[in-house]
């Protein structure tokens, strides 16, 4: 296994936590409680991700006899599971958090999916990661599925977003399905093409692709008096097609319709203008005068990517984002690490668990408002929030040491996670280039030749809108109407969507939403993990319905109302309710409609078993 090469790789990219994950894998496979106790003890002594060279040698020697084994599931309540999860996280996750971590690495002992009593005909709108997750689980249970995808291939956002530099800001090992883990990612944070290829490969290998209707736009979904659904769809240059289904699932998510800035003269510009979500392959930026409007996630990726090739780049920043340094973000995975992950699948599972915690629930405490904290300030909410703020401030100061005049205007004055925290894609270094400038004056209007701000006019050849999505206007691309003639858009007042657990809606029986209201992970974590949690919940709702001999299931209005009161109360204790910055998490009235108020572990616990009393079951 070439331990020396492995250690060198760890030191280069600060991957000490991986050695603990490897040790956890060995201990779990061999059910070695003594090894688990020693691993746990040494992490407590030496710190997160750190163990002695002697223990590293023992672990690597013990792995030789178990190469090629599949991961051994554990009971979350077992002493072995508790010790190993605490060692990997250098923390004490709750039972719910521990269960979620194990579950999302396919390491949790749980009952297999039961075959459906009667196969149901299910329509899934959208073939991105949520649609693929639902299709996989429903097919496994024996249901009949049809996926409607308006694009020409699967993967949703990763097919739609093609701008230069597009990629994940979640570790690759977590941004994958628990039932289709991938050992050979080329980077720790892969670019769009690789994740797009992965999702397409998964759809093919798990037999989902033949059930997808590509280039098909769903126009309307109307519920039958029998509580089934009539779905009207259409391909280009064809007549609408109407099909009947028992169950309807929306898997279009929140981020599918581009948001354009409301600035005068947008249509007057005579050069090229493109939104990052609508990027065309023939867009030419080389040797051009280019503007990027926005300083969020898309801008963070596109601006540094194109900067070396443009004549001049101007980034228009309304507010700066907090940006986290990350040594792995631009790094490729070494061959030795990839071989180890291929040879020893349990290591891949435990490595995934480490990343799931590090980029997920370990961050959640930073979101909580702490009114009694003596260090409270306008840019921090609690000690963890202040620690992250100070780390990122120090990073900004280091990166912009040669341009100190940029430091104050690129340093946020609000707490971390008020807006999404970004990973540094050489963002600050980009502004050290002679051909890059930062414009913070308010844009007054677009003109035929460029952009006018309060400080002057910018002559441009290409304008790139990195202005995000209409996230609060959920499911706006098609109409959903129940048996009473009530339309979902009207119920949600266009931008005030609410649902029980973010998944079911009163008066809309046999209808489920994935990546719906208040389910966005705005602090980190993997969207795929949430999709799997929701897909499992939907499947269990159908199991509950069929076990009771019912034909339809619908959440009770009182359950939905009580849940949303709880959601709003929890959100009022988190960073977004004290926002001193504009973000895409709120609707026009200022209510947070997109973000989940729960940690991933809390949400997993709530979604583990549908509560019968919260539903109306309609019998045949």
Secondary structure as UniProt FT lines:
FT   HELIX           3..13
FT   HELIX           16..30
FT   HELIX           33..46
FT   TURN            48..49
FT   HELIX           53..63
FT   HELIX           64..66
FT   TURN            67..68
FT   TURN            76..77
FT   HELIX           79..89
FT   HELIX           95..103
FT   TURN            104..106
FT   STRAND          121..125
FT   HELIX           129..140
FT   TURN            141..142
FT   STRAND          144..148
FT   HELIX           157..160
FT   TURN            164..165
FT   TURN            172..174
FT   TURN            178..179
FT   HELIX           192..205
FT   TURN            206..207
FT   HELIX           209..211
FT   STRAND          212..213
FT   TURN            214..215
FT   STRAND          216..223
FT   TURN            225..226
FT   STRAND          229..235
FT   TURN            236..237
FT   STRAND          241..245
FT   STRAND          247..250
FT   TURN            264..265
FT   HELIX           266..268
FT   STRAND          272..275
FT   HELIX           276..278
FT   TURN            281..282
FT   TURN            286..287
FT   STRAND          289..293
FT   HELIX           297..307
FT   TURN            308..309
FT   STRAND          312..316
FT   STRAND          323..324
FT   TURN            327..330
FT   HELIX           335..343
FT   HELIX           345..358
FT   TURN            359..363
FT   HELIX           364..367
FT   TURN            371..372
FT   TURN            374..375
FT   TURN            378..379
FT   HELIX           383..399
FT   HELIX           401..403
FT   HELIX           404..407
FT   HELIX           408..410
FT   TURN            416..417
FT   STRAND          422..423
FT   HELIX           427..430
FT   TURN            431..432
FT   TURN            434..435
FT   STRAND          436..439
FT   STRAND          443..446
FT   STRAND          450..453
FT   TURN            454..455
FT   STRAND          456..459
FT   STRAND          462..465
FT   TURN            471..472
FT   TURN            474..477
FT   STRAND          479..481
FT   TURN            483..484
FT   HELIX           488..491
FT   TURN            492..495
FT   TURN            501..503
FT   TURN            506..507
FT   TURN            509..510
FT   STRAND          511..513
FT   TURN            517..518
FT   TURN            522..523
FT   HELIX           527..547
FT   TURN            548..549
FT   STRAND          550..555
FT   HELIX           557..571
FT   TURN            572..573
FT   HELIX           575..578
FT   TURN            588..589
FT   HELIX           600..607
FT   HELIX           612..614
FT   STRAND          615..619
//
